[in-house]
Amino acid sequence: MSKTALILIDIQNDYFADGRWPVAEMDAVAANAALLLARFREAGLPVVHVRHEMQSASAPFFVAGTPGAEIHPSVAPADGEPVIVKHKANSFRDTALKETLDAAGVTDVVICGAMSQMCIDAGARAAADFGYAVTVASDACGAKDQVFDGRTVAAADVHAAIMAPLAMSYGKVLSTETVVAGIG
């Protein structure tokens, strides 16, 4: 029998418009993540929050101990919901995420958060590699413009370029509405 957990990755203050490293459409991303969070809580399913902290005080964002590194209030952890602190893009690397999921009997994960091209990509691929059935809530994930070879790639294009291979080889990529409708 399968058991699904929600993993909210890096929905932290620095990614919002008034933060140190704004991500495109982060308010909409967080609103969709909050819908997922409410539905998982209502269904009594496991929720795990992941928070990135940079280990250097000179890092451009997510500096440990700063307000920017805190989880955004729109998806604040409730009492008893685990918060995993990570220092790398992959939420499983050098953390207790896998142990936390396994202890809860989790077989399937729904992933949301930021940034699509870094921590969502790394986390989804690692989850699949560990044998979890992966679903990424695409409209509850956000990307940032990137520059490559002197060319700016718009956040929406970066996001699509990540979601496509995840959907092809690592799991399902669905809308928040579709994920919410399938819970319960």
C-alpha positions as CSV (number, residue, x, y, z in Angstrom):
1,M,0.0,0.0,0.0
2,S,1.4,3.4,-0.9
3,K,1.7,6.4,1.4
4,T,2.4,9.8,0.0
5,A,4.3,12.7,1.6
6,L,4.6,16.3,0.6
7,I,8.1,17.7,0.5
8,L,8.3,21.5,0.4
9,I,11.7,22.6,-0.7
10,D,13.3,26.0,0.0
11,I,10.1,28.1,0.1
12,Q,12.1,30.7,2.0
13,N,12.0,34.5,2.4
14,D,15.0,35.3,0.3
15,Y,13.2,33.9,-2.8
16,F,10.4,36.4,-2.5
17,A,10.3,39.9,-4.1
18,D,11.8,41.7,-1.1
19,G,14.4,39.0,-0.5
20,R,18.0,38.7,-1.5
21,W,17.5,36.3,-4.4
22,P,14.0,36.7,-5.9
23,V,12.5,33.9,-7.9
24,A,10.0,34.7,-10.7
25,E,6.3,34.3,-9.7
26,M,7.3,33.2,-6.1
27,D,4.0,34.5,-4.7
28,A,2.0,32.2,-7.0
29,V,4.4,29.3,-6.3
30,A,3.9,29.7,-2.6
31,A,0.1,30.1,-3.0
32,N,0.0,26.7,-4.8
33,A,2.3,25.1,-2.3
34,A,0.0,26.4,0.5
35,L,-2.9,24.7,-1.2
36,L,-1.0,21.4,-1.4
37,L,0.1,21.8,2.3
38,A,-3.5,22.4,3.4
39,R,-4.8,19.3,1.5
40,F,-2.0,17.1,2.9
41,R,-2.7,18.3,6.4
42,E,-6.5,17.8,5.9
43,A,-5.8,14.2,4.7
44,G,-3.5,13.4,7.6
45,L,-0.6,12.7,5.2
46,P,3.1,13.4,6.1
47,V,4.6,16.8,5.3
48,V,8.3,17.5,5.4
49,H,9.8,21.0,5.0
50,V,13.3,21.5,3.7
51,R,15.2,24.6,4.4
52,H,18.5,25.5,2.7
53,E,21.2,27.3,4.8
54,M,24.4,28.6,3.3
55,Q,27.4,27.9,5.5
56,S,29.2,31.2,4.7
57,A,28.2,34.6,6.1
58,S,29.2,36.1,2.7
59,A,26.8,33.9,0.7
60,P,24.4,35.9,-1.5
61,F,21.2,34.4,0.1
62,F,20.0,31.9,2.7
63,V,22.6,33.0,5.2
64,A,22.1,31.0,8.4
65,G,20.4,33.0,11.2
66,T,19.0,35.6,8.9
67,P,15.3,36.3,8.2
68,G,15.9,35.5,4.5
69,A,16.8,31.9,5.4
70,E,13.5,31.3,7.3
71,I,10.6,29.4,5.8
72,H,8.0,31.8,4.3
73,P,5.0,32.3,6.5
74,S,2.6,31.1,3.8
75,V,3.9,27.5,4.3
76,A,5.1,27.7,7.9
77,P,5.6,24.3,9.5
78,A,3.0,23.2,12.0
79,D,3.9,21.5,15.3
80,G,5.3,18.1,14.6
81,E,6.1,18.6,11.0
82,P,9.8,17.9,10.4
83,V,12.1,20.6,9.1
84,I,15.2,19.3,7.3
85,V,18.1,21.7,7.0
86,K,20.4,21.2,4.0
87,H,23.5,22.8,2.7
88,K,23.5,21.4,-0.9
89,A,21.0,21.4,-3.8
90,N,20.0,17.8,-3.2
91,S,17.7,17.6,-0.2
92,F,18.7,14.0,0.5
93,R,22.5,14.7,0.6
94,D,23.9,14.7,4.1
95,T,20.5,15.1,5.6
96,A,17.9,12.9,7.4
97,L,15.3,13.3,4.7
98,K,15.4,9.7,3.5
99,E,15.3,8.4,7.1
100,T,12.4,10.7,7.9
101,L,10.4,9.5,4.9
102,D,11.2,5.8,5.5
103,A,10.3,6.1,9.2
104,A,6.9,7.4,8.1
105,G,6.4,4.5,5.6
106,V,6.4,6.8,2.7
107,T,6.5,5.3,-0.8
108,D,5.4,8.3,-2.9
109,V,6.4,11.9,-2.8
110,V,5.0,15.2,-4.1
111,I,7.6,17.8,-4.4
112,C,7.2,21.6,-4.7
113,G,9.3,24.7,-4.1
114,A,12.3,26.4,-5.6
115,M,14.3,26.7,-7.6
116,S,13.2,24.4,-10.4
117,Q,16.6,24.3,-12.0
118,M,18.5,23.5,-8.8
119,C,16.9,22.0,-5.7
120,I,13.7,20.8,-7.3
121,D,15.6,19.0,-10.1
122,A,18.1,17.5,-7.7
123,G,15.6,16.5,-5.1
124,A,13.2,14.9,-7.6
125,R,16.0,12.9,-9.3
126,A,17.4,11.7,-6.0
127,A,13.9,10.7,-4.8
128,A,13.4,8.6,-7.9
129,D,16.9,7.1,-7.5
130,F,15.9,6.1,-4.0
131,G,12.8,4.3,-5.3
132,Y,10.1,6.8,-4.4
133,A,7.3,7.4,-6.9
134,V,7.8,11.1,-7.7
135,T,5.3,13.8,-8.5
136,V,6.3,17.4,-9.1
137,A,3.6,20.0,-8.7
138,S,4.9,22.1,-11.6
139,D,2.9,25.3,-10.8
140,A,4.1,25.1,-7.2
141,C,7.7,25.3,-8.3
142,G,9.6,28.4,-9.4
143,A,12.6,29.2,-11.4
144,K,14.9,32.2,-11.9
145,D,16.2,33.7,-15.1
146,Q,19.6,32.2,-16.1
147,V,22.4,33.4,-18.3
148,F,24.3,31.0,-20.5
149,D,26.7,31.7,-23.2
150,G,25.9,35.4,-23.1
151,R,22.2,34.8,-23.5
152,T,19.5,35.3,-20.9
153,V,17.1,32.4,-20.6
154,A,13.7,33.5,-19.1
155,A,12.6,31.8,-15.9
156,A,9.5,30.3,-17.6
157,D,11.8,28.7,-20.2
158,V,14.2,27.5,-17.5
159,H,11.3,26.0,-15.6
160,A,9.9,24.2,-18.7
161,A,13.4,22.9,-19.6
162,I,13.6,21.2,-16.2
163,M,10.0,19.9,-16.0
164,A,10.2,18.2,-19.4
165,P,13.0,15.8,-18.5
166,L,11.6,15.2,-15.1
167,A,8.3,14.2,-16.7
168,M,10.0,12.1,-19.3
169,S,12.2,10.0,-17.0
170,Y,11.7,10.6,-13.2
171,G,8.0,10.8,-12.4
172,K,4.8,12.7,-13.0
173,V,4.7,16.5,-13.5
174,L,1.2,17.7,-12.7
175,S,-0.6,20.9,-11.8
176,T,-1.4,21.7,-8.2
177,E,-5.1,21.3,-9.0
178,T,-4.6,17.8,-10.3
179,V,-2.4,16.7,-7.4
180,V,-5.0,18.1,-4.9
181,A,-7.8,16.4,-6.7
182,G,-6.0,13.0,-6.4
183,I,-5.4,13.2,-2.6
184,G,-7.7,11.3,-0.4
